[in-house]
């Protein structure tokens, strides 16, 4: 034989994949057992991907995936982030192709790069998964013969004929394996392609081993949105049109395509939220699962847990103090909780799935509601859904009284100290029996030389006033010194008369309950109270529906009681409820009841008006509750807004109440009116 002919023969032998491995009897039994069970396929051939036991939600989703793959249909699947929904869908794609249930799978992501990542993962299984190779050599043998060099696919042969294998970055076609080579082969020539949702999708097709053109018959729409598109109604509309038209039309004009969309809800009315809605899109058979089916009932213990955790983290710890608190009281703290997947938690950081879920919800309740519960906070679709306070209108709400002067009609005097790391913000409001409020004085501590300043450029600060101290020490001394000034101050009465002292002053304890409680002198324990806003914006139950604890006082969206053995009382209130209440007072015209005004002239209150307009409200619904949710505007100071909110809450604790009809009412726990002059005389021994 001539040398050139010999070389050609050797090259042909090198290109040929050679004999296919036989399937051992044990693996044939496993292969046959998995033909009707996606669950068994996952556990048998992808054990490294499914290391934890399946939960009830997984089993229900697997059953639905099986039906979609075999019988067709549409499915939108929302599971908590990290619950393995994409892994299940990738497993379903492999299962569909290897058993011949589907011939042409299209993977579509938010971008082409996202889709390619899924394709690369499927390719890795075909290349390196020994379990798949043992049971499905018709799918893996030609792939392994490439030895990682994709260019070899162009010249690869089976018995001298092109194998048909395509092995590209953005798609694959399995080899055209003849039946005589692998009689059990059902995946010969199966195709996987990828695309970004807004890329080139239309017209996908591929030649089959018999020369007949095949078109897509299964689409995997994996999280086909990103945060930018999810928050843009225009982009969401565009992507929905692409899904309804281009994606669902891939099979051709006479065939319906099967489609599965694993997704995570990012915000209300995004693409995932729309297609999950069974009322608006029943054909998509939306399936929503939650991380937590019901939350723990021991709310007081969990509040204490988060106080301990916050204090520990601020002190440079890692939160283990709270973790130990949970471990010693786990039975009580878990009471009432039901999590969908108890095995799903990080054992290096948490003792249970309940603990991890509660921390996730506490740290970012809005993201938790959307991404873990698949129940985003919903804004109500009606006019006036957003409420804003106008700084230009707020500056003019003045009484003309001098600074520090209490109106003659006032019967209550309340204060609030808002704690910041650089300065403390404070305010004092007088109230009459009609729930009219009169802002008597406000400012920052240490006192500032300017009428307008921000928290960022304040000077002097706590650090300059207490040099050489740690931040907790500075806050401790600052709260104590400011409290001494406010509690010992005699506020002048309009038209003369005895001076007035504060009836009740709150101190923001959210920064650190222990530091603030420790700064309150014993002689002030009845009139100086630690407080904190506790948001219920993501909860089915509002604060008014909480069970009453022993030794606790309760009023409209506030609770006053002890937080633990030997600890000072803490007043907890729902900030959304009381911010709405304050906004009503700030927009009620003076002259009747329930209006809030300030001392002096309008020109002096520009900073105050900017703080009061630094938040906006959105009307939302959570379960059966409908209320205003308040959010801060970026890079805006809102400290004096919080100060006046605290003054409103303190007035309610003192017994003032306001009816929706606009007339004053007496609260059930309201004490008899106390004259401010008499209270001041009692405090000072006069």
Secondary structure, 3 states (H helix, E strand, C coil): CCHHHHHHHHHHHHHECCCCCCCCHHHHHHHHHHCCCHHHHHHHHCCCCCCCCCCHHHHHHHHHHHHHHHHCCEEEEECCCCCCHHHHHHHHHHHHHHCCCCCEEEEEECCHHHHHHHHHHHHHHHHHCHHHHHHCHHHHHHHHHCCCCHHHHHCCEECCEECCCEEECCEEECCCCCCCCCCCCCCCCCEEEEEECCCCCCCCCEECCCCCEECCCEEEEECCCCHHHHCCHHHHHHHHHHHHHHHCCCCCCCCCCEEEEEECCCCCCCHHHHHHCCCCCHHHCCEECCCEEECCCCHHHHHHHHHHHHHHHHCCCCCHHHHHHHHHCHHHHHCCCEECCCCCCCCCCCCCHHHHHHHHHHHCHHHHHHHHCCCCCEECCCCCCEEECCHHHHCCCECCCCCCEECCCCCEEEEEEEECCCCEEEEEEEECCCCCEEEEEEEEECCCCCCCCCCCCCCCCHHHHCCCCCHHHHHHHHHHHHHHHHHCCCEEECCCCCCECCCEEEEECCCCHHHHHHHCCHHHCCCEEEEEECCCCCCCCCHHHCCCCCCCEEECCEEEEECCCCCCEEEEECHHHHHHHHHHHHHCCCCCCCCEEECCCHHHHHHHHHHHCCEEEEEEEECCEEEEEEEECCCCCCHHHHHHHHHHHHHHHCCEEECCCCCEEECCCCCCCCCHHHHHHHHHCC
